[in-house]
Amino acid sequence: MKIKLAPVTRDNWEDCLNLKVSTEQSRFVPAAAVSLAKPYIKPDGDQVEYLPFAIYDGETMVGFIMHAFEKQTVDMYWINGFFIDEQQQGKGYGKAALSEMIRWIAAHSPQAREVRLTVYPENQRARRLYLNCGFKLTGDFHGEEEVLAFPLN
């Protein structure tokens, strides 16, 4: 497995739209199209920047992940809209992609002290993945979702 993150561009956005999760997972994860709209709509405010990435294993797109952040902060670095295509799940891509995204954030935002994400408590598969990758429950909620944090220092 050779995971790489590549920005979603006019060359690969349509492939990204073809990524899907199972029907049971779809209530937990926005479709790629929704995530791709966020950089233009800015639903979390004008100060938040969004960077959408396709997740590749070699030349095969296996998933989607987005980084949302606020410059000039130490704690507003998020993983957002993350999913692995239904046909590619169970192969270790989720853990590898999370690790790669965390490395990317640490390298590009040295001031960041933690990376955050949210998960619905009933999404046990994703919750287990995040906890196994070193994320910790913060006790905070964003709407119905639990907030988890991965310390960078």
Beta strands, then each sheet from edge to edge (+ up, - down):
strand 1: 3-7
strand 2: 48-57
strand 3: 60-70
strand 4: 77-84
strand 5: 114-119
strand 6: 136-142
strand 7: 145-151
sheet 1: 1+ 2- 3+ 4-
sheet 2: 5+ 7- 6+
end
